[in-house]
Amino acid sequence: MRVLITPEWYPDASRPYFGVFCREQARAAARSHDVVVLTWLYDPTLRAAFRVELEADDGFRTFRVRFRETRIPKSAGAFKHVGIASVLLRLLHEGWQPDVIHAHEYVAGTVALPLGRLLRCPVVVTEHYGGFARGIVPTVDRARARRVFERAAIVCPVSRNLEGHLRAIAPAARFETVPNVVDDQVFHPARRTRTNDEPLRLVTVGNLIEVKGHRYLLEAMPRLRTQQRVTLDVIGGGDLREELEELAGSLALNGQVRFVGQLPKREVAAALRHADVFVLPSLGENMPCALLEALVSGVPSVATSVGGVPEVLDESRGVMVAAGSADALATGIGALVADLDRYDRKRIAAGAQSVYGYGAIARRWTDVYTVASCERCS
């Protein structure tokens, strides 16, 4: 099928990690379908009304519409829509017309639905936004989301937990959960053998923001080092880095905890392969990509029981603990480490890859697109 993917969030040169999970979904879909990505970005530096940029990405084209605002009241986004129209006209002139439009985020759905009516093709909407689960979506935006969800052919939350929150908003919508995807060409297991004098290596990956719960993991570290030598690599960047570094210093964790910042995907994968345990201390998640990547890498994991985590993590893969508690994290990590030899890294990786790898998610999208198209025909 020809699939036009329209993400509200999408990485570019200035924001290489922004919405990277949307690009990974596009890469998965492109394994089985003819994919074009059409995304947009407000750019106040533009002199022209809009500019279209084109790049190739692993076998599919990505069109980026950069736009500025007009000076006319009540015409916000007009240049964005003109830019989008110019891309569609170019595609149609080439003879490329989508069979399905796939929007990522309900805001992108407000663009995709009119395009679907114009081009007479179904619209699928993937929802990633954690604000629905945290109850922070304003009433006016909930109403906007309901209209998008109930008019789409299929809505695809990334976790069953998120689906429950969306059903409360849009009970008439049709839902099919499709989880986040992992690049299993980059993330894969490696044999990890520790020597007796080597410290236990923990890794956590995530933006340094409050909801990721890093402070609780740092506060758990002094409890862990009374049992054995432990190191922690904190991968990710964000506004809390300085504050978290100060907390690590106050806990006398200097030399034990490394803040390594944002890393490219391949370096994250290498760090995971050399880790003994992955830790996700979040206060809220939908379907955490970092946890999926750790599991596809075969790393036994300790994660807080939030959002979609219970859908992913069972006792053969690791340990779940209560969120917002340094004691719970320390206890959970200690329990996993005490029985670390029983976790089969190859088995963890194979099981996770079969559900979250590129091939598995590509098959899921084929099923969704086929059903959406059949619904339109009927």
VOGU-3710 file (C-alpha; in Angstrom, 3 decimals, decimal comma):
1> mrvlitpewy> 0,000/0,000/0,000  0,964/3,647/-0,406  0,996/5,195/3,078  1,256/8,916/3,820  2,540/9,342/7,392  1,826/12,727/8,992  3,541/13,093/12,393  3,098/16,114/14,641  6,416/15,240/16,323  9,391/14,295/14,149
11> pdasrpyfgv> 13,186/14,666/14,454  15,256/17,005/12,322  18,812/18,356/12,347  18,067/20,867/15,108  16,091/18,366/17,221  17,543/14,930/16,464  15,692/13,142/19,279  12,319/14,909/19,055  9,608/12,379/18,206  12,186/9,797/17,167
21> fcreqaraaa> 9,651/7,067/17,984  7,470/8,363/15,114  10,367/7,955/12,696  10,960/4,428/13,959  7,307/3,603/13,255  7,698/5,002/9,732  10,778/2,849/9,204  8,860/-0,226/10,341  5,917/0,512/8,025  8,323/1,135/5,128
31> rshdvvvltw> 9,532/-2,463/5,323  6,228/-3,561/3,790  4,702/-0,439/2,251  5,469/2,526/0,007  5,819/5,236/2,653  6,050/9,001/2,364  6,413/11,138/5,507  4,936/14,647/5,519  5,631/16,712/8,624  5,756/20,401/9,522
41> lydptlraaf> 7,492/22,863/11,817  6,845/26,488/12,729  9,920/28,556/11,859  9,730/32,246/12,843  13,001/32,982/11,026  11,527/32,364/7,577  11,185/35,292/5,217  9,011/33,323/2,801  5,556/32,043/3,750  6,799/28,454/3,788
51> rveleaddgf> 9,645/26,255/2,616  9,565/22,554/1,714  12,608/20,412/2,475  13,034/16,878/1,139  15,308/14,120/2,361  15,617/10,372/1,877  15,468/8,178/4,979  16,024/4,417/4,748  14,029/3,933/1,584  11,296/6,534/1,999
61> rtfrvrfret> 11,011/10,254/1,404  10,442/12,810/4,140  8,929/16,186/3,272  9,274/18,914/5,922  7,119/22,014/5,595  8,632/24,936/7,491  6,207/27,815/7,837  5,747/31,184/9,505  2,567/32,748/10,811  0,492/35,263/8,908
71> ripksagafk> -0,328/38,739/10,193  -4,018/38,239/9,476  -6,228/37,588/12,532  -7,715/34,073/12,814  -5,464/32,701/10,072  -2,948/30,840/12,217  -1,457/27,899/10,372  -2,584/29,104/6,944  0,932/28,960/5,521  1,387/25,481/6,974
81> hvgiasvllr> -1,645/24,242/5,080  -0,523/25,929/1,876  2,841/24,190/2,211  1,176/20,837/2,849  -1,025/21,366/-0,213  2,053/22,063/-2,338  3,586/18,728/-1,291  0,361/16,853/-2,054  0,107/18,449/-5,487  3,689/17,376/-6,179
91> llhegwqpdv> 2,946/13,797/-5,131  -0,261/13,644/-7,152  1,551/15,049/-10,176  4,029/12,167/-9,820  1,117/9,738/-9,770  1,591/8,930/-6,085  -1,712/8,945/-4,167  -2,006/7,409/-0,695  -4,178/4,403/0,057  -3,980/5,226/3,789
101> ihaheyvagt> -3,033/8,332/5,775  -1,367/7,573/9,104  -1,253/10,458/11,598  0,853/10,428/14,746  -0,815/12,383/17,572  -4,367/13,669/17,544  -3,173/17,164/16,577  -1,782/15,720/13,357  -5,127/13,998/12,950  -6,785/17,395/12,529
111> valplgrllr> -4,670/17,778/9,384  -4,956/14,168/8,227  -8,755/13,875/8,391  -9,497/16,655/5,855  -6,818/15,181/3,600  -8,454/11,794/3,923  -11,826/13,216/2,886  -10,233/15,044/-0,049  -8,274/12,017/-1,258  -10,986/9,499/-0,315
121> cpvvvtehyg> -8,734/7,316/1,786  -8,969/6,121/5,408  -7,082/7,784/8,256  -5,323/5,860/11,010  -4,223/7,765/14,130  -1,456/6,606/16,466  -1,575/8,275/19,882  1,569/8,642/22,001  0,728/11,581/24,253  1,161/10,766/27,940
131> gfargivptv> -0,944/13,740/29,000  -4,107/11,673/28,543  -2,967/9,163/31,163  -1,764/11,904/33,517  -5,070/13,794/33,238  -3,477/17,056/32,125  -5,232/17,482/28,762  -7,510/20,577/28,912  -11,219/20,131/28,250  -11,094/21,931/24,901
141> drararrvfe> -8,275/19,657/23,712  -10,083/16,553/24,944  -13,061/17,570/22,801  -10,739/18,127/19,852  -9,156/14,717/20,400  -12,573/13,048/20,636  -13,565/14,437/17,239  -10,341/13,133/15,695  -10,556/9,690/17,310  -14,210/9,113/16,453
151> raaivcpvsr> -13,752/10,185/12,827  -10,623/8,130/12,205  -10,941/4,637/10,767  -8,807/3,176/13,565  -7,047/4,718/16,574  -3,847/2,981/17,665  -2,667/3,819/21,194  0,814/2,554/21,984  -0,356/0,700/25,108  -3,537/-0,895/26,410
161> nleghlraia> -3,278/1,378/29,417  -3,396/4,450/27,171  -6,234/2,878/25,209  -8,321/2,800/28,384  -7,846/6,540/28,870  -8,709/7,270/25,226  -11,849/5,119/25,341  -13,117/7,306/28,175  -12,770/10,309/25,866  -14,024/8,758/22,628
171> paarfetvpn> -16,208/5,712/23,349  -17,430/5,534/19,740  -13,923/5,222/18,279  -12,434/1,980/17,020  -9,184/1,049/18,792  -6,296/-1,302/18,044  -3,214/-1,062/20,268  0,105/-1,135/18,396  3,157/-0,690/20,635  6,295/1,293/19,982
181> vvddqvfhpa> 8,940/-0,321/17,810  12,624/-1,126/18,334  15,303/-1,059/15,654  16,385/-4,669/16,065  19,147/-4,164/13,524  20,896/-1,942/16,087  19,598/-3,268/19,423  20,550/-6,902/19,989  22,011/-8,985/22,814  25,622/-9,777/23,609
191> rrtrtndepl> 27,048/-12,212/26,098  27,770/-10,357/29,353  30,141/-12,031/31,807  31,177/-10,200/34,956  34,368/-10,894/36,846  34,311/-11,030/40,630  36,074/-7,687/41,012  33,925/-5,870/38,472  31,144/-3,573/39,745  27,515/-4,159/38,848
201> rlvtvgnlie> 26,678/-1,923/35,875  23,291/-0,205/35,875  22,015/1,880/32,953  19,015/4,172/32,699  17,904/5,992/29,548  15,490/8,923/29,423  15,099/12,668/29,281  16,197/14,396/32,479  12,745/15,667/33,405  10,692/15,245/36,566
211> vkghryllea> 8,351/12,541/35,299  11,268/10,201/34,556  11,971/9,843/38,282  15,775/9,944/38,189  16,035/11,407/41,675  14,563/8,241/43,192  17,122/6,086/41,422  19,960/8,303/42,657  18,574/8,109/46,197  18,491/4,312/45,874
221> mprlrtqqrv> 22,173/4,088/44,995  23,609/4,478/48,536  21,390/1,587/49,672  22,740/-0,594/46,856  26,415/0,046/47,460  26,179/-1,374/50,982  25,626/-4,749/49,282  28,228/-4,533/46,462  30,040/-2,138/44,145  27,595/-0,537/41,733
231> tldvigggdl> 27,915/1,997/38,924  25,165/3,837/37,079  25,252/5,422/33,634  22,528/8,031/33,133  21,897/8,459/29,402  19,798/11,454/28,380  19,681/15,219/28,517  17,292/17,758/29,928  16,646/20,671/32,221  17,258/18,707/35,420
241> reeleelags> 20,817/17,658/34,661  22,498/20,226/36,907  20,057/19,573/39,737  20,540/15,806/39,461  24,307/16,166/39,364  24,123/18,216/42,556  21,953/15,523/44,150  24,469/12,846/43,157  27,216/14,943/44,737  25,264/15,409/47,970
251> lalngqvrfv> 24,790/11,617/48,141  28,551/11,102/47,695  27,980/9,275/44,412  30,812/10,986/42,543  32,688/8,362/40,549  29,805/5,955/40,941  27,284/7,768/38,706  28,070/9,123/35,235  25,840/11,590/33,401  26,735/10,920/29,777
261> gqlpkrevaa> 24,100/13,083/28,064  22,153/12,296/24,905  23,728/9,573/22,785  23,085/8,388/19,222  21,076/5,203/18,905  24,067/2,974/18,229  25,881/4,228/21,328  22,796/3,649/23,467  22,633/0,104/22,100  26,311/-0,475/22,921
271> alrhadvfvl> 25,790/0,810/26,479  22,863/-1,546/26,964  24,815/-4,558/25,699  27,472/-3,879/28,347  24,955/-3,344/31,162  24,006/-5,872/33,800  20,659/-4,253/34,633  18,479/-1,604/33,014  16,454/0,618/35,350  13,366/2,668/34,486
281> pslgenmpca> 12,402/4,791/37,534  9,596/6,742/35,812  6,563/8,235/37,504  4,535/7,887/34,306  4,903/6,180/30,912  2,820/4,970/27,990  4,969/2,355/26,231  8,559/3,259/27,153  10,887/2,872/24,179  13,931/2,686/26,448
291> llealvsgvp> 12,562/-0,362/28,253  11,693/-2,069/24,955  15,203/-1,364/23,646  16,733/-2,825/26,806  14,660/-5,990/26,497  15,455/-6,428/22,789  19,096/-6,083/23,925  18,479/-8,923/26,377  19,033/-6,836/29,509  17,042/-7,831/32,613
301> svatsvggvp> 15,226/-4,768/33,862  13,772/-3,108/36,926  10,940/-0,708/36,137  8,191/1,107/37,964  4,689/-0,275/37,505  3,290/2,642/35,504  1,388/2,977/32,230  2,160/0,176/29,799  5,078/-1,288/31,761  3,014/-4,222/33,173
311> evldesrgvm> 2,170/-5,133/29,558  5,875/-5,577/28,838  7,734/-6,679/31,944  7,116/-10,075/33,538  9,152/-12,126/35,986  11,168/-13,755/33,194  12,388/-10,322/32,078  12,839/-8,463/35,350  11,154/-6,883/38,351  8,430/-4,230/38,707
321> vaagsadala> 8,343/-1,865/41,684  6,182/0,969/42,967  6,831/4,397/41,483  8,201/7,340/43,462  10,140/5,289/46,024  13,911/4,996/46,364  13,415/2,114/48,814  11,283/0,206/46,302  13,877/0,684/43,567  16,729/-0,415/45,834
331> tgigalvadl> 14,779/-3,490/46,946  13,802/-4,398/43,384  17,321/-3,990/42,004  18,713/-5,971/44,932  16,234/-8,809/44,342  17,032/-8,973/40,636  20,780/-8,894/41,219  20,575/-11,629/43,841  19,084/-13,905/41,186  20,775/-12,387/38,125
341> drydrkriaa> 22,071/-15,683/36,734  18,569/-17,010/36,152  17,794/-14,366/33,509  18,466/-15,697/30,018  19,547/-12,692/27,951  19,070/-14,456/24,604  15,584/-15,571/25,581  14,653/-12,068/26,788  15,886/-10,583/23,505  14,171/-13,129/21,274
351> gaqsvygyga> 10,828/-12,725/23,029  10,946/-8,933/22,901  12,113/-8,847/19,284  9,224/-11,062/18,217  6,775/-8,430/19,489  8,567/-5,078/19,183  11,087/-5,561/16,349  10,751/-3,907/12,936  9,326/-7,011/11,287  6,736/-7,621/13,987
361> iarrwtdvyt> 5,459/-4,043/13,962  5,491/-3,940/10,140  3,089/-6,899/10,176  0,893/-5,121/12,703  0,667/-2,064/10,460  -0,193/-4,205/7,461  -3,112/-5,663/9,433  -4,275/-2,209/10,567  -4,036/-0,649/7,101  -5,872/-3,594/5,555
371> vascercs> -8,729/-3,368/8,049  -8,925/0,433/7,654  -9,100/0,101/3,879  -11,751/-2,623/4,056  -13,828/-0,526/6,430  -13,782/2,310/3,917  -14,816/-0,065/1,097  -17,734/-1,416/3,117
//
